[in-house]
Amino acid sequence: MSITVLDYNENNEKERAFVLGLNKANEELLLPMDADELAFLSNTAALFKIAYVDGVPAGFLIALREGIKEYEVMCYKQFCERYPKFIYIDRVAVDERFRNQGMQGGCISRFLNAQKNSA
């Protein structure tokens, strides 16, 4: 099994449909997201990654930096009130077919490593 993590490409219709569909399938755990919200997050995210397993999209991670005044999510706003500088993991979702294989932990580990390398 080969895992690749790539930047989200907002111009790729298949990736856009994948993110919206996976978010919808997990709305009991994630906030709802329509095409406008996806475009907003794509344009403001510090990190927006798609994980592929053997070339098949398997999950995504969206993280935000501090100071996005237009983002009205209560948890994010609480971070803004409490911390002057942070990375906020807004969403992590993994397709059911790839769960229990370390995908979420792998995405978060790669995210943390990328942040350390860019700091």
Backbone as CSV, one residue per row, in Angstrom:
resi,resn,N_x,N_y,N_z,CA_x,CA_y,CA_z,C_x,C_y,C_z
1,MET,0.848,-1.180,0.000,0.000,0.000,0.000,0.886,1.232,0.000
2,SER,0.689,2.090,-0.996,1.462,3.320,-1.134,0.588,4.510,-0.770
3,ILE,1.027,5.306,0.227,0.286,6.489,0.662,1.024,7.730,0.187
4,THR,0.297,8.614,-0.492,0.834,9.887,-0.954,-0.067,10.993,-0.419
5,VAL,0.531,12.057,0.082,-0.235,13.205,0.559,0.144,14.407,-0.299
6,LEU,-0.863,14.984,-0.962,-0.649,16.094,-1.888,-1.480,17.302,-1.488
7,ASP,-1.066,18.478,-1.944,-1.871,19.680,-1.755,-3.181,19.536,-2.510
8,TYR,-4.250,20.018,-1.904,-5.556,20.055,-2.560,-5.486,20.996,-3.755
9,ASN,-6.086,20.583,-4.861,-6.122,21.391,-6.077,-7.567,21.801,-6.326
10,GLU,-7.894,23.055,-6.048,-9.274,23.521,-6.191,-9.774,23.463,-7.633
11,ASN,-8.875,23.356,-8.587,-9.271,23.273,-9.996,-9.531,21.838,-10.451
12,ASN,-9.297,20.871,-9.557,-9.506,19.470,-9.894,-10.910,19.072,-9.439
13,GLU,-11.817,18.897,-10.398,-13.212,18.578,-10.083,-13.346,17.282,-9.283
14,LYS,-12.507,16.287,-9.569,-12.584,15.015,-8.839,-12.213,15.217,-7.368
15,GLU,-11.191,16.023,-7.094,-10.825,16.289,-5.698,-11.923,17.079,-4.998
16,ARG,-12.477,18.064,-5.682,-13.552,18.872,-5.098,-14.742,17.980,-4.745
17,ALA,-15.142,17.114,-5.670,-16.268,16.205,-5.422,-15.941,15.226,-4.293
18,PHE,-14.694,14.760,-4.254,-14.284,13.834,-3.195,-14.398,14.496,-1.824
19,VAL,-13.858,15.705,-1.683,-13.890,16.397,-0.386,-15.327,16.670,0.041
20,LEU,-16.143,17.186,-0.871,-17.539,17.472,-0.518,-18.293,16.198,-0.149
21,GLY,-18.077,15.124,-0.904,-18.759,13.862,-0.619,-18.326,13.240,0.692
22,LEU,-17.020,13.257,0.953,-16.522,12.664,2.202,-16.951,13.497,3.403
23,ASN,-16.945,14.811,3.261,-17.422,15.661,4.346,-18.899,15.364,4.625
24,LYS,-19.705,15.274,3.560,-21.138,14.988,3.702,-21.365,13.643,4.391
25,ALA,-20.582,12.650,4.032,-20.725,11.319,4.630,-20.350,11.304,6.102
26,ASN,-19.658,12.340,6.553,-19.189,12.390,7.944,-19.739,13.583,8.710
27,GLU,-20.887,14.103,8.295,-21.437,15.285,8.945,-21.853,15.058,10.390
28,GLU,-21.956,13.812,10.818,-22.229,13.580,12.244,-21.012,13.949,13.089
29,LEU,-19.842,14.043,12.446,-18.603,14.398,13.141,-18.010,15.730,12.675
30,LEU,-18.375,16.162,11.476,-17.806,17.374,10.885,-18.906,18.410,10.639
31,LEU,-18.496,19.661,10.559,-19.440,20.700,10.171,-19.827,20.510,8.707
32,PRO,-21.065,20.872,8.348,-21.457,20.791,6.944,-20.562,21.688,6.083
33,MET,-20.419,21.303,4.814,-19.614,22.094,3.888,-20.239,22.020,2.504
34,ASP,-20.562,23.187,1.952,-21.031,23.249,0.575,-19.892,23.775,-0.300
35,ALA,-20.169,23.982,-1.586,-19.124,24.416,-2.515,-18.545,25.775,-2.133
36,ASP,-19.379,26.684,-1.632,-18.880,28.004,-1.228,-17.955,27.895,-0.017
37,GLU,-18.331,27.079,0.960,-17.485,26.882,2.149,-16.166,26.223,1.764
38,LEU,-16.231,25.258,0.852,-15.013,24.608,0.378,-14.096,25.620,-0.300
39,ALA,-14.643,26.480,-1.137,-13.831,27.505,-1.799,-13.207,28.442,-0.773
40,PHE,-13.983,28.844,0.234,-13.459,29.709,1.291,-12.307,29.029,2.023
41,LEU,-12.521,27.786,2.435,-11.466,27.066,3.164,-10.242,26.842,2.289
42,SER,-10.459,26.548,1.030,-9.346,26.341,0.110,-8.483,27.598,-0.005
43,ASN,-9.133,28.750,-0.010,-8.413,30.016,-0.155,-7.793,30.521,1.141
44,THR,-8.259,30.043,2.296,-7.746,30.549,3.570,-6.920,29.529,4.348
45,ALA,-6.983,28.278,3.973,-6.298,27.231,4.735,-4.782,27.402,4.697
46,ALA,-4.164,27.177,5.830,-2.700,27.123,5.896,-2.232,25.817,5.279
47,LEU,-3.071,24.818,5.397,-2.744,23.489,4.887,-4.039,22.803,4.476
48,PHE,-4.071,22.294,3.268,-5.223,21.544,2.778,-4.635,20.396,1.973
49,LYS,-4.687,19.210,2.544,-4.033,18.041,1.954,-5.051,16.956,1.626
50,ILE,-4.772,16.243,0.539,-5.535,15.056,0.162,-4.586,13.868,0.267
51,ALA,-5.020,12.825,0.962,-4.233,11.599,1.070,-4.746,10.605,0.032
52,TYR,-3.814,9.997,-0.680,-4.137,8.977,-1.686,-3.512,7.659,-1.258
53,VAL,-4.262,6.575,-1.443,-3.736,5.234,-1.224,-3.751,4.539,-2.586
54,ASP,-2.573,4.195,-3.046,-2.432,3.566,-4.365,-3.180,4.351,-5.446
55,GLY,-3.079,5.678,-5.377,-3.681,6.548,-6.376,-5.154,6.861,-6.186
56,VAL,-5.773,6.302,-5.148,-7.195,6.518,-4.871,-7.325,7.513,-3.720
57,PRO,-8.133,8.590,-3.872,-8.296,9.525,-2.757,-8.878,8.808,-1.543
58,ALA,-8.238,9.022,-0.387,-8.614,8.277,0.815,-9.010,9.175,1.980
59,GLY,-8.556,10.426,1.984,-8.882,11.310,3.088,-8.378,12.707,2.829
60,PHE,-8.761,13.616,3.735,-8.283,14.988,3.622,-8.100,15.604,5.001
61,LEU,-7.292,16.654,5.030,-7.024,17.420,6.245,-7.016,18.893,5.874
62,ILE,-7.725,19.707,6.675,-7.746,21.156,6.490,-7.316,21.797,7.801
63,ALA,-6.317,22.669,7.732,-5.838,23.379,8.921,-5.772,24.875,8.625
64,LEU,-6.069,25.671,9.639,-6.119,27.123,9.502,-5.148,27.784,10.470
65,ARG,-4.667,28.948,10.092,-3.849,29.780,10.978,-4.779,30.723,11.741
66,GLU,-4.207,31.442,12.654,-4.951,32.431,13.432,-5.345,33.624,12.555
67,GLY,-6.351,34.373,13.041,-6.675,35.664,12.444,-7.634,35.676,11.273
68,ILE,-8.361,34.602,11.035,-9.334,34.601,9.926,-10.669,35.090,10.489
69,LYS,-10.881,36.377,10.400,-12.059,36.999,11.023,-13.380,36.532,10.404
70,GLU,-13.352,36.137,9.134,-14.573,35.721,8.449,-15.040,34.325,8.845
71,TYR,-14.200,33.575,9.555,-14.556,32.199,9.913,-15.299,32.208,11.241
72,GLU,-16.577,31.874,11.196,-17.468,32.039,12.341,-17.627,30.793,13.211
73,VAL,-16.792,29.807,13.061,-16.912,28.574,13.845,-16.482,28.853,15.293
74,MET,-17.340,28.472,16.242,-17.118,28.815,17.639,-15.782,28.286,18.179
75,CYS,-15.442,27.042,17.884,-14.169,26.489,18.395,-12.982,27.277,17.864
76,TYR,-13.022,27.636,16.584,-11.948,28.429,15.990,-11.870,29.797,16.662
77,LYS,-13.007,30.429,16.878,-13.034,31.744,17.523,-12.465,31.666,18.943
78,GLN,-12.732,30.573,19.649,-12.177,30.400,20.990,-10.651,30.302,20.942
79,PHE,-10.124,29.608,19.945,-8.670,29.553,19.774,-8.125,30.962,19.557
80,CYS,-8.811,31.737,18.708,-8.369,33.113,18.420,-8.344,33.971,19.687
81,GLU,-9.324,33.767,20.556,-9.393,34.530,21.802,-8.299,34.124,22.788
82,ARG,-7.899,32.870,22.758,-6.970,32.348,23.766,-5.509,32.356,23.348
83,TYR,-5.246,32.230,22.057,-3.864,32.047,21.605,-3.510,33.072,20.524
84,PRO,-2.370,33.713,20.662,-1.975,34.696,19.647,-1.509,34.042,18.342
85,LYS,-0.996,32.829,18.426,-0.483,32.137,17.251,-0.803,30.647,17.399
86,PHE,-1.361,30.055,16.342,-1.719,28.633,16.409,-1.964,28.077,15.026
87,ILE,-2.034,26.771,14.965,-2.525,26.030,13.799,-3.750,25.259,14.302
88,TYR,-4.866,25.454,13.645,-6.131,24.852,14.040,-6.509,23.793,13.014
89,ILE,-6.586,22.549,13.434,-7.023,21.484,12.529,-8.543,21.537,12.483
90,ASP,-9.049,22.010,11.372,-10.481,22.215,11.215,-11.202,20.910,10.902
91,ARG,-10.625,20.113,10.027,-11.257,18.852,9.632,-10.208,17.822,9.242
92,VAL,-10.474,16.596,9.645,-9.738,15.430,9.165,-10.795,14.378,8.884
93,ALA,-10.790,13.856,7.676,-11.766,12.821,7.319,-11.070,11.746,6.496
94,VAL,-11.444,10.507,6.774,-10.883,9.365,6.047,-12.044,8.501,5.550
95,ASP,-11.990,8.144,4.289,-12.988,7.275,3.688,-13.052,5.957,4.476
96,GLU,-14.261,5.437,4.667,-14.455,4.196,5.437,-13.566,3.054,4.964
97,ARG,-13.327,2.964,3.664,-12.525,1.871,3.111,-11.079,1.891,3.609
98,PHE,-10.637,3.047,4.108,-9.240,3.183,4.506,-9.063,3.425,6.007
99,ARG,-10.136,3.314,6.757,-10.041,3.535,8.209,-9.330,2.367,8.885
100,ASN,-8.838,2.649,10.077,-8.120,1.664,10.897,-6.837,1.184,10.232
101,GLN,-6.271,2.053,9.398,-5.004,1.735,8.740,-3.957,2.815,9.018
102,GLY,-4.241,3.681,10.007,-3.279,4.716,10.377,-3.322,5.963,9.513
103,MET,-4.366,6.113,8.683,-4.435,7.266,7.779,-4.525,8.590,8.524
104,GLN,-5.422,8.696,9.518,-5.566,9.968,10.227,-4.276,10.348,10.928
105,GLY,-3.709,9.412,11.649,-2.449,9.683,12.333,-1.347,10.032,11.357
106,GLY,-1.329,9.345,10.219,-0.323,9.625,9.204,-0.466,11.015,8.629
107,CYS,-1.701,11.440,8.367,-1.942,12.794,7.846,-1.524,13.841,8.868
108,ILE,-1.897,13.629,10.112,-1.555,14.603,11.148,-0.050,14.646,11.362
109,SER,0.620,13.500,11.352,2.085,13.472,11.496,2.763,14.226,10.364
110,ARG,2.318,14.008,9.143,2.901,14.728,7.999,2.648,16.222,8.123
111,PHE,1.472,16.582,8.599,1.132,17.982,8.810,2.086,18.612,9.825
112,LEU,2.265,17.955,10.954,3.147,18.497,11.986,4.588,18.606,11.486
113,ASN,5.042,17.623,10.748,6.391,17.684,10.177,6.530,18.822,9.178
114,ALA,5.509,19.031,8.362,5.550,20.128,7.386,5.599,21.474,8.105
115,GLN,4.862,21.594,9.203,4.868,22.852,9.954,6.219,23.105,10.613
116,LYS,6.837,22.054,11.156,8.158,22.200,11.770,9.190,22.653,10.730
117,ASN,9.112,22.063,9.543,10.068,22.384,8.491,9.882,23.792,7.931
118,SER,8.655,24.339,8.031,8.417,25.668,7.491,8.580,26.762,8.542
119,ALA,8.713,26.378,9.790,8.821,27.373,10.880,10.192,27.998,10.923
